Amino acid sequence: MNYIDVLHIYGLSRAGYIPQLFSIRLPNPEVVYELLNKANACALVVDPSFEGLLRGCPVPTHRAATTIYDIDSHEAPLPSLPTLGGDDTVFIFHTSGSTSGIPKLVPCSLSWLDSAVTKSHQISTPSGRTERNQDVTVWM
């Protein structure tokens, strides 16, 4: 995930939508369409390199920005942030589908996200402060 991807996710969340993230390893667009349907999705934001694969998409598609210069940054007021509880869904991921052959939706709550951020801060805080003693963290 790069900086532009993070901006897309933040923008969708800030607009009141729940981002549903897809692996590029899914076997074909029909699997994505089925996951969109199960989640009652209202649109698909797609990298331009995948646009040619989207024939028959059941929801409107929108081209994702590929550089910071593609993002419309006009000064528009943002809506108020919704009040969320710990059990509210903030992201939707999916399983690989390796067990049943069909990926399943994995809704992730605000409590889960808060826990993940807290844990990542605890394990990712650099312990060394000198130039020769630098911590390296790899996360996949």
N, C-alpha and C positions, 0 to 999 in steps of 0.2 A: 504494500500500500504506500503510495507516495503522498506528497503534500497536497496535490490537486484532489486526490481521492478523499483525503481528510476534509478538505473544504466542501466537497460535494455532500459528504455525510453530515457535516455540521450544518450546512445550509438546509438540507432536507429536514433534519431534526429541528432546527430553529424555526422552520416554516410549519411545524406541527405534524410532519409525516414520520412514519417509522421506517427507517431504512432496512431493506432486506438485501443482504449481501450474498452474491453468488460466486462460487468457485469457477474458475475458467476450465476446470477439469471435468465439468459435467459433460456427458457424452454428446448431447445434442440440444438444440433449442426447445424441443418438445418437453424435455425435463424441466427446463426453466419455466416454460409456460404453465406447466402443471403446478409448480411451486407458487407461481404468481397467483394462479387461480385459488389454491388452497389458502393463501394469505389474504385474499380479497384485495389484491394490489390495485392501485389506480393508475400507475404509469411505470415505465421502465427507462432508466437513465443508462445509456449504453456508450461504451468507448467506440469512437468512429471505426476502429478496425473490425468490429463485430457487426456493423450495420447491415452488411450484405447477407447475414445469416438470419435476419429477423422477419422473413416472409411469414405472414399469418400470425403475428404477435397479437394476443388477445387484448392488449392494453396499449394506449398511446405510448410512443417511444420518443425520447428526447436525447439529442446528442450531448455527451459529456464534454466539458472543457478539457483540453489537453495541455494547455499552458495557462499560467496565471493571467496572461493577456486576453484569453478567451472569456474570462469571467466578467459579466456585466457588473460594474461596481458603482452604478449610479447611486446617489444618496437617497435611499428610500427608507422610511421608518420601518423598523422591524415590529412584528406583532408581539404582544406580551407573551412571555414564556408561560406555558401551561403549568399548573401545579401538579406535580407527579408524586405518587406514593411509591414505596419500595417494591410493590408487586406489579407496577405498571411496566409494560413492554417498551423498551427503548431501541432494540435492534432485533432483527430476525436473521438467524443463520440457518444452515441446513446440515444434515448428516451427509456422509458420503454415499449412503445407499448400498454399501457393500454387503450388509446382512440380508436385506430383502430385495435388493435390486432397485428400490425406489427411495430417493432421499426423503427425509422427513424434516419438517420445520422444527427449529429450535428457537423459541422466543427467549430473549434475554431481558431480565428485569433490571430496573434501576438499582436494586440492591446488589445484583450480580455485578453490574458495571462498576458501582462504587467499590465493591470488594476487589475487583480486578485492578482498578487504578491504585487503590491503597497498597495491595500486595506488590504491584509492579514498582511503586515508589520505594517500598521497603527493600526489595532485592536489587533495584537498579541504581540506588544512590551510590555515587563513587565513594570508595573508602580511602583512596590515595589522593593526596593533594599535590604531589610533586610531578614534575614533567616526566621523570623516569618511571614512576609508579602509577600507571594509568589502568583503570579497570576497563574491561571489554565485556559487553553483554551482547549475546546473539539470541534472537528469539524468532522462531519460525512457526 
